[in-house]
């Protein structure tokens, strides 16, 4: 009988592995395409030039980011090259200051401090932090807080002063605006409800 022949089982194993390698290769390329800036779930870095919102998508039964018209960050329109350089600096700040030792970004990090994945969309910046920092815009309030968190009362868990320069704080804010535009398939769960998004 052919099922007793070791070559039959070897050929079956080799063909199964070959098929799985092809399937995994396709899935890897598809996932990397979707996850790269400009992909289906991740907007290009220049999205920081646009208004970012958050709304409930009934078809998907989850909250999703919305990209609106022009809304310049710090009154400047970033070119693709400038936006990419700003994102590099923002990521470097988050990595070098070990922000994820306390915060969560895209599901990675700690849960000691607020999740930063959709921080740009948090209405507290508009309702609480603009008056507290005596600034006029959300982005300016975020910069003021990031540069001097020790000056502002914020819950019982205080954020340490990370000695950010203004450029570093602005790049971090730009990164947080971009991150809010990433379609995270409804993560963090129920953020839209908690944030009072329309």
C-alpha positions as CSV (number, residue, x, y, z in Angstrom):
1,X,0.0,0.0,0.0
2,X,1.2,3.5,-0.9
3,X,0.5,4.9,2.6
4,X,3.3,2.7,4.0
5,X,5.8,4.2,1.6
6,X,7.9,6.9,3.5
7,X,8.2,8.9,0.2
8,X,4.4,9.4,0.2
9,X,4.5,11.0,3.7
10,X,7.7,13.0,2.8
11,X,6.1,14.4,-0.4
12,X,2.9,15.3,1.6
13,X,5.0,17.1,4.3
14,X,7.1,19.0,1.7
15,X,4.1,20.1,-0.3
16,X,2.2,21.2,2.8
17,X,5.2,23.2,4.0
18,X,5.5,24.8,0.5
19,X,1.9,25.8,0.4
20,X,2.0,27.3,3.9
21,X,5.2,29.2,3.0
22,X,3.3,30.7,0.0
23,X,0.3,31.6,2.1
24,X,2.4,33.1,4.9
25,X,4.4,35.1,2.3
26,X,1.2,36.5,0.8
27,X,-0.3,37.3,4.2
28,X,3.0,39.0,5.3
29,X,3.1,41.2,2.2
30,X,-0.6,42.0,2.5
31,X,-0.2,42.9,6.2
32,X,2.9,45.1,5.6
33,X,1.1,46.9,2.9
34,X,-1.9,47.6,5.1
35,X,0.3,48.7,8.1
36,X,2.7,51.0,6.2
37,X,2.1,54.7,6.1
38,X,-0.3,55.3,3.1
39,X,-1.7,51.7,3.4
40,X,-5.3,50.8,3.9
41,X,-5.3,51.2,7.7
42,X,-2.4,53.7,8.2
43,X,-2.6,57.1,6.6
44,X,0.4,58.9,5.2
45,X,2.3,61.1,7.6
46,X,0.9,64.2,5.8
47,X,-2.5,63.4,7.5
48,X,-1.3,65.8,10.2
49,X,-2.3,68.5,7.8
50,X,-5.9,67.4,8.0
51,X,-8.7,67.4,10.6
52,X,-8.9,64.0,12.5
53,X,-12.1,62.9,14.0
54,X,-13.6,59.7,15.4
55,X,-17.0,58.3,14.6
56,X,-19.0,55.1,14.9
57,X,-19.1,53.0,11.8
58,X,-22.3,50.9,11.9
59,X,-21.2,48.8,9.0
60,X,-18.1,47.6,10.9
61,X,-19.8,47.9,14.3
62,X,-16.9,49.8,15.7
63,X,-15.4,53.3,16.1
64,X,-13.1,54.5,13.3
65,X,-11.1,57.6,12.6
66,X,-12.4,60.1,10.1
67,X,-10.2,62.3,8.0
68,X,-11.6,65.8,7.3
69,X,-10.5,68.9,5.5
70,X,-7.4,71.0,6.1
71,X,-6.5,71.6,9.7
72,X,-2.9,72.6,9.9
73,X,-0.8,71.6,12.8
74,X,1.0,74.7,14.4
75,X,-0.2,76.8,11.4
76,X,2.1,74.9,9.0
77,X,1.5,72.7,6.1
78,X,4.0,69.8,6.3
79,X,5.4,68.4,3.0
80,X,5.8,64.6,2.8
81,X,9.5,64.9,3.7
82,X,8.9,67.3,6.6
83,X,6.1,65.1,7.9
84,X,8.3,62.0,7.8
85,X,11.1,63.8,9.6
86,X,8.7,65.1,12.2
87,X,7.4,61.5,12.7
88,X,10.9,60.2,13.1
89,X,11.6,62.8,15.8
90,X,8.3,62.1,17.6
91,X,8.9,58.3,17.6
92,X,12.5,58.9,18.9
93,X,11.1,61.1,21.7
94,X,8.6,58.4,22.7
95,X,11.4,55.7,22.6
96,X,14.2,57.7,24.2
97,X,12.0,59.0,27.1
98,X,10.6,55.5,27.7
99,X,7.0,56.7,27.5
100,X,5.8,53.2,27.2
101,X,7.0,52.4,30.7
102,X,3.8,54.2,31.8
103,X,1.7,54.7,28.7
104,X,0.3,52.4,26.0
105,X,0.6,53.1,22.3
106,X,-1.1,50.8,19.8
107,X,-1.6,48.2,22.5
108,X,2.0,48.1,23.6
109,X,3.3,49.4,26.9
110,X,2.1,49.9,30.4
111,X,-1.3,50.8,31.9
112,X,-0.1,53.1,34.6
113,X,-0.9,56.3,32.7
114,X,-3.4,57.1,29.9
115,X,-3.4,55.2,26.6
116,X,-1.9,57.5,24.0
117,X,-3.2,55.8,20.9
118,X,-6.1,58.2,20.5
119,X,-4.8,61.0,22.8
120,X,-5.2,63.6,20.1
121,X,-9.0,63.0,20.1
122,X,-9.4,63.3,23.9
123,X,-11.8,66.2,24.6
124,X,-10.0,66.9,27.9
125,X,-7.4,68.9,25.8
126,X,-10.0,71.3,24.7
127,X,-12.2,71.3,27.8
128,X,-9.6,71.2,30.6
129,X,-6.0,71.6,29.3
130,X,-6.4,74.7,27.1
131,X,-7.8,76.7,30.1
132,X,-5.2,75.2,32.5
133,X,-2.2,75.9,30.3
134,X,-3.7,79.3,29.2
135,X,-3.1,78.5,25.5
136,X,-5.5,78.9,22.6
137,X,-5.3,75.6,20.7
138,X,-5.2,71.9,21.6
139,X,-1.8,71.4,20.1
140,X,-0.4,74.4,22.0
141,X,-1.9,73.0,25.2
142,X,-0.3,69.6,24.5
143,X,3.1,71.2,23.9
144,X,2.9,73.2,27.1
145,X,2.0,70.2,29.1
146,X,4.7,68.0,27.5
147,X,7.4,70.6,28.2
148,X,6.4,71.2,31.8
149,X,4.1,68.5,33.1
150,X,5.2,69.3,36.7
151,X,3.5,72.7,36.4
152,X,0.0,71.3,35.9
153,X,-2.0,69.2,38.4
154,X,-2.9,66.0,36.7
155,X,-4.5,63.3,38.8
156,X,-2.6,61.6,41.6
157,X,-0.1,59.9,39.2
158,X,2.2,62.7,38.1
159,X,4.1,62.7,34.9
160,X,7.8,63.6,35.4
161,X,9.4,66.4,33.5
162,X,11.1,64.7,30.6
163,X,13.0,68.0,29.7
164,X,11.6,68.1,26.2
165,X,12.6,70.9,23.9
166,X,9.8,72.7,22.0
167,X,10.8,70.9,18.8
168,X,10.6,67.6,20.6
169,X,7.2,68.4,22.1
170,X,5.8,69.6,18.8
171,X,7.1,66.4,17.1
172,X,5.5,64.3,19.8
173,X,2.2,66.1,19.3
174,X,2.4,65.6,15.6
175,X,3.0,61.9,16.1
176,X,0.0,61.7,18.4
177,X,-2.2,63.4,15.8
178,X,-1.0,60.9,13.2
179,X,-1.5,58.0,15.5
180,X,-5.1,59.1,16.1
181,X,-5.7,58.8,12.4
182,X,-4.6,55.2,12.2
183,X,-7.5,52.7,11.9
184,X,-6.9,50.4,14.9
185,X,-10.1,48.4,14.3
186,X,-11.9,50.0,17.3
187,X,-8.9,49.9,19.7
188,X,-8.9,51.1,22.4
189,X,-12.2,49.5,23.0
190,X,-15.1,52.0,23.5
191,X,-12.8,55.0,23.3
192,X,-15.4,56.9,21.3
193,X,-18.0,56.4,24.0
194,X,-15.6,57.5,26.7
195,X,-14.3,60.5,24.8
196,X,-17.8,61.6,23.9
197,X,-17.0,61.5,20.2
198,X,-19.9,62.4,17.9
